[in-house]
Amino acid sequence: MRPRWSPVDVTSRHGRPGERKGIRLHRSSLDESERAAEAGIPVTSVARTLLDIAEVVDAERLRHAFEEADRLKLLRLLELERVCARAGRRKGLPALRRLISAAQAPPAGRSPLENRFAEFYCRHLADLPEPLANVAILGYEVDAYWPSHRLMIEMDSWEHHSHRAAFEHDRARDTAMQAAGYRVIHLTHRQLETEAPRIATQIRSLLAPPD
């Protein structure tokens, strides 16, 4: 709910951007598809509104707006992708595109645990750089990898890691990675379900710029 004292955001082709008499004016040209009307009042489309919101709120509030649009059956992913394609380099694009990616059908071959990690990342870390997925490092495929930080995450499911051969393979891989200067984090489905805030804090710390 909008607080009573919050100004109304208005987008127009004319006028000087700024806040005056309860109105916060934004100057921008709108594609015809980004326009709509509600009770006879010109408004921006849901897709364009989500793009604009992404500029001024944190990742959690953006996710809530995205999910509310979906709940109300107003979310059109194709339309949202087109709005993003026209948006240039707006700073809210990375977080919004991660929400779009998570909402789309998962790629073939991605495990349920990898899908769970994608949901966790979108919910808790959407403002951070997105990792590379399923890339080869030192001859091993890793689930998520940040090259600039030499940090990787492996998702460990009981189904694929419960036998001795898998255990030995994982230890050999971790030893090789650490010897080469990489950092490795292992995550399980239980951890993502029950310890998400703690894990998110740890990942943020590891991805923080050096002092």
N, C-alpha and C positions, 0 to 999 in steps of 0.2 A: 504494500500500500504506500502511495506517495505521501510523505509528511505534508501537513498543511502549509508549511513555510517553504517548501521546495518549489523553485521556479519551473515553469512549463518550458520544455525544449521545443523550439520551432526551427525548422529548416527552410531556408528561402534562397532564391537566386539573388536577391537584392538585400541591401542593408549592410551595416557594419556588424560583424560578429561581436557579441558581448552580452551582458546581462543588464536589463532595465525593466523596472516596474513589474517584477514577477515573471518576466520572460527572458529566457536565455536563447539568444539568436545564433544560429549556425548558418553560414553561407556556403551553399553547395548546389551544384546542378544535379538534378535527379533524372535518371532514365524513366521513361514513361511506365515501365514495368515496376518501378519502385514506388509508385504512387497508388494510393487507395483512398477510400472515403468511408467515414463512420458517422452515421446520423447526419449526413450532409456536410461533414467537416473534413477537409482534405487532410490526410495523414500519410505517413510513410508506410510501405508494405511491411509485413512481419519480417521478411528477410532483411530488408534495409534497416529496420529498427534493431534487429539483432546485431547487425554490423556496427551500428552507431553505439549500441550499448557496450559492445566489446571494447570500445575505446576508453570507457570511463569507469568500469567496474572491475572487480577482481574475478579470478577464474571461477570461484564458487558461485558468485551471484550470476555470472554469465551462464553457468550450467543450469541454475534454477530457471532462468528466463527461457533457455533453450528447451528444457524439459516441460515447462508450463505451456509453451507454444505447441509442443508435441501432444501434451495431454488434451489440449483444446482442439486438436486436429487442425491446427493452423500452420504446421511446419511443412514446408515443401523443400526437400533437400536439393532438388535440381535448381529451383529458383534461387536458393541460398548460395549454391555454387556459382551461379551466374553473377550474383551480386558481388561475391568475393573476387571473381575474375575481373570485374570492372573496377575494383577498389584500389588498385595500385599497391602502394606500400604502407597502408594504414596499419598502425601498431597493434590493433586488435585482431588482425587476421590470423596469426599463428594459433591463438587459443580457439578461435571460432572454427578454423579448419580441423583442429583436433577433435572437436565435438562432432563435426560432420563425419569425419573418418570413423569415429567410434559408433556412430548411429547407422552407418552403412553395413551391409552384409559383410561378415568377416572373410578375409581372403581364404581361398582353398588351401588346406593343409595346415592352417594355424590351429594350435591346440586350444582346448577350452581354458587352460591355465594362461596361455598367452593372451587370449581374449579377455580374461579377468584382469591381467596386468594392464591391458590397454584401457579398460574401464577405470581401474585405480589411477592410472596416470592422468587420464582426462579429468577425473574428479579432484585429485589432490595436487597435481603438478603441471597443470596445463599452461601455466605462465613460464615454465622453464623450456630450454631447448629440447626439441623432440629427439629421442635416440634413434639410431639406425636399427633396423630389425633384421634378424636372421642373416648376419654377415659372417664371413669367414675371417678368423684371426688365427695366425700360426697353424693353419690347417684344421682348425676346429670351428664349427658353426656356433655362434653365440646368439642368444635371444634378443638382447638389447645392448647397444653400445654407444657411448659418447666419445668420439675420437679425440676431442680437444682435452678431455680429462682422463683418457685411457681407463675409463670406467665401464665395466660390463655387468649385466645382470643375467643370471641363469634362473629359469623357472623350473623347479624340481617337483615333478609329480610322482606319487608313489607308483603309479602304473609303469613309468618308464625308468625309474631309478631304484627299484626294490630288489634287484638281483646283484650278485657279486661283480659280474662283468661291468655293469653300468657304474657301480661304486668305484671300481678300480679305474675305469675310463675317466670319471669325473675328477678323481684325485690327481691323475696324471695331467689332465688338462689344466687344473688349477695351479699345479706346480710349475708347469711351463709358462702359464700366463704371468704368474707372480715373478718368476725369474726374469721375464722380459719387461717388467715394470708396469704391468697391468694390475688393476684392482678388480676383484671379483666379488659380487654379492649374490648369494643364493636366496631365493624366495620360494615359499610354498603357498598352496591355496589357503591353508589355514591362517598363515601370516597375513595374507592380503585381506582375508575376511575379518580377522580379529585384532590385528595390530597395524592397520593402515596408517593412522596418524603418526605413530612412532616411526614406521618405515619411511614415510614421506619426509619426516624431519631429518632422518639420517641421509637420505638421498640428497636433499637440499644442501646439507652440510658438505657432502662430498663434491657437489657441483658448484659450491660457492667459490668465487674468485679468491686467489691467494691474497693474504694480507700484505 
